[in-house]
């Protein structure tokens, strides 16, 4: 039988010192089999890569579903974009693709992910820019949340303690002042330094995006109102209701994400 695909993701903890669960999915002749096992040693720990516990928001799941539907129905338009960590800020480029720190990549590695940080493009700059901006804002909030959670995990590990279940599961609220205090407990290892630097960069970016959330939402609402008169391409008009639905959902995503960012780092 031909091996069609192989993906690895971890759910438990990244390779910085805590117990990890390795989830392996194999697709053979269209049939997917998933196995779960505990990492037994440091080498397997490293192979477990990173992990995420933060679930996608309901708004993100709705946007993801509509984006996928638009991708199937729209023709002669630019391909979908997909937010990469490095495009959020030049300071994040060194972390892109590193599954120990790039939580956007780890999240979309799950074959059943309800959102993959993609955004629709219809070939009209003002609309494409808004779809991209809303996706980038949510991606930043997701990366910030997971970075903060990993700081919590690493700080407990540095003290030889197991993190509480609400930290491991992602239910513990992210508090900027508390996390900044925890970074001093991470030690001097290279991974600790990189995690601290990543948190600082994400916190700064989160604050900037929170301040712009209202303006970005207003831009989206204006596009919703003007879409019927501005979108005149017959191939787009055919799906105008779905495009407007995507815009409205993206506005809701921006509002919700802006509120979240404000609570975390605003």
C-alpha positions, 0 to 999 in steps of 0.5 A, a space after each residue: 500500500 502506498 503511504 499518502 501522508 504523514 503528520 506529527 503533532 503533540 498534545 501535552 507539552 513542547 520539548 522544553 521539559 514536560 511530559 508529551 503525548 505524540 499523536 501520529 496520523 497516517 493516511 494510506 489509500 485514503 484511510 487515516 489511522 491515528 495512534 497516540 503514545 507517550 514520549 519515553 525519552 528525551 529524543 522522542 520528547 524532541 520529536 514530539 515537537 510543539 503543542 497547542 491547547 488553545 481551541 479556535 474561537 467560534 468566530 474563527 471557525 465560522 470564518 474558516 468554514 466560509 473561507 473554504 466555501 468561497 475558495 471552492 466557488 470563486 474562480 479567476 481570483 487570486 489564491 487564498 492567503 495564509 498567515 505566516 508567523 513572520 508576516 506579523 512582525 519582522 521580529 518573529 521571522 526567526 521563529 517561523 517554521 520552528 514547531 517549538 515556538 511557531 504555534 500557528 504552524 503547529 495548530 494547522 498541522 492538525 488534519 481536523 483543524 477548524 481554522 488554518 489562518 487562511 483568508 480569501 482574496 477576491 482581487 479587490 485590494 480594499 477587500 483583500 486587505 481587510 480579510 488579511 488584516 482580520 486573519 493576521 489579528 486573530 493569528 497574533 492573538 492565538 500565537 500570543 495566547 499560546 506563547 503565554 501558556 508556554 511561559 507558564 509551563 516552562 516556569 513550572 518546569 524550571 522549578 521542578 513542578 508540574 503545571 496545574 491542569 488549567 495551565 496545561 489545558 489553556 484555561 488559565 487567563 493570560 495576564 501580562 504582568 504575571 507572565 513578565 514576572 514568570 520569565 525571570 524564572 525560566 533560567 538561562 538556557 537558549 530555549 528559555 531566552 528564545 521563549 522570553 524574547 518571543 513573549 516580549 515581541 508578541 506582547 508588543 504586537 498584541 498591544 498595537 493590534 488591540 489599539 487598532 481593532 476598532 478602526 479595523 472593524 469599522 473598515 470591515 463594516 464599511 465594506 459590508 455596506 458598500 459591497 453591493 455597489 462596489 463588487 460588480 464583477 459578474 463572477 463575484 456578484 454570483 456569490 455576493 451574499 457569501 462574500 458579504 457573509 465572510 465580511 460580516 464574520 470577519 468583522 465579528 472576529 476582529 471585534 472579539 479578537 480586539 477585546 481579547 487582546 485588550 484583556 491580555 496586554 492592553 
